[in-house]
C-alpha cells in the first residue's frame, strides 16, 4: 500500500484501486464518487451507447438489494446518488451525512460488483434512453452541438453522442452489458474520491471492505489524435431561429497551455463583458445570447462558439464571429490589459466559489487523478491563471489557433432559408478565412 502524507491524501489499495480524499472542516457531509476510466473509448463500432446503458442498468438491483431498497436506503440517509457517462470516463457518485458514509460506499461497491442487470429492467431503460435521444434531437441548440462534434470528429468516439443511436440501443442485450462491465470495470481503472468531513484512514478501510473482490488487470489502450474536419454541416428543422455551433481545434485536457486557453476563451465569450457578447448582442442586437466554451478531453479539444439568431442574420453573425476570432488570434486587435485582468478575476472567482462545495472538490480530486495522476491545489491553479499574460496568449494563437481557424467548422440547425443562406454561401464565408 502506497500513501502520500499531504493535505489531499492518496492511497493505492492492494488490488490497484486508487483512493483520494480531502478533508473540509466545518461541514457534515461527504461527497464521494467512483470514477472509472472506461466509456465510449472502449465501445466497438456496434456498441455506441453501451456504456450509457450500463450506467442506467447499475441501479436496477444487485444480488442483495432490489431497485426500491437502493432508493429507500439513500432517501433514508437524507442523501443523493447518481451517475453519468462522459466522453473519457464513467462516474457513480453519492452525497450523504458523514455518519452514513460507510453505508454509501458499501452501496456503491455493491452496485459496481454485484449488479444483476435484469432483462425486463434493461428493456425499460432502453426505452427511457430512446426517449432521451428523441429529446436531444428535439432541442435545436443541443442538435447543433451534436452535429458539430459528429462532423468534426467523424469516425471517432469524441464525435459520437454518449447515448448512442436508436439503432444501436435497440440491439443491446443483457449479455452485451455484462460482458462490457466485466471487461472494463477493473481495479486499475477505478478512482474513488471523497471530500468533506472524511477521515482518510477510515475511508480507505471502508473502500477496501467494499471493493476487495474487484480483481483483474486492464490492457493498454492505444490513444491517437483524431482527425479534425472543417466545413459546414446543416440540419433543417421546423424551428423559428437559426442555432449555430462554430468550432476550431484546440488543446487536449492536460496540455501545459490549458490555462492560457481558458483565459483566451473567457475574453472571447465568457460572460456579458466578453467581446462576442458586447459586439454582437449589446452593440448590434443581432443575437439574444452568444458564448464560447473550451471543450477538453484526453485526446483532443475544441473551442466552440454557440448561439442563435434570426435566419436573416445568420450569415452576418457568423461573419462577425469569425472576424472577432481572427482579430484576437492574429493580434490585429490583441487582448488588452483590462480584458486580461477581467478574465483572470472571473476565472479566479468561479474557481473559488464552486470549490466551496464538497461535490465540486470531490469531482476535482477524481478528474485530476485521472488526467494528471496527482491533485492540483487551488493555489497552483490560481498561480497558473495569474501568470497568463498577453504574450502567452499571442504565442498560443500563433502556434495553434490561427492554423485551427483556417480549418474552422460550423454546424447549423435552422429552418431552410435559401433567401438568406445555404450550404454553399456558408462554405464560401469560411473560405475567406483560409
Protein Blocks (a to p, Z undefined) as FASTA:
>chain_A
ZZdddfbdcdddfkopacdddddehiabdcddddddedjklpcfklgoklmmmmmmmmno
pfkbcfklmmmmmmmnopacdddddfkbccddddddfklmmmmmmmmmmmmmmcgoiakl
mmmmmmmmmmmmmmmmmmmklmmmmmmmmmmmgoiaklpcfklpfklmmmpcfklmmmmm
mmmmcfklpccddedjddfklmmmmmmmmmmmpgcdddddddddddddedddddddddfb
dcdddddddddfklmklmmmmmmmmmmmgcjkbmklmmmmmmnopafbdcddddddfkbc
cddddddddfklmmmmmmmmmmmmmmmmnomagcdfklmmmmmmmmmmmmmmmmmpmklm
mmmmmmmmmmnopacdfklmmmmmmmpcfklmmmmmmmmmmmmmmmcccdddddddfklo
cfklmmmmmmmmZZ
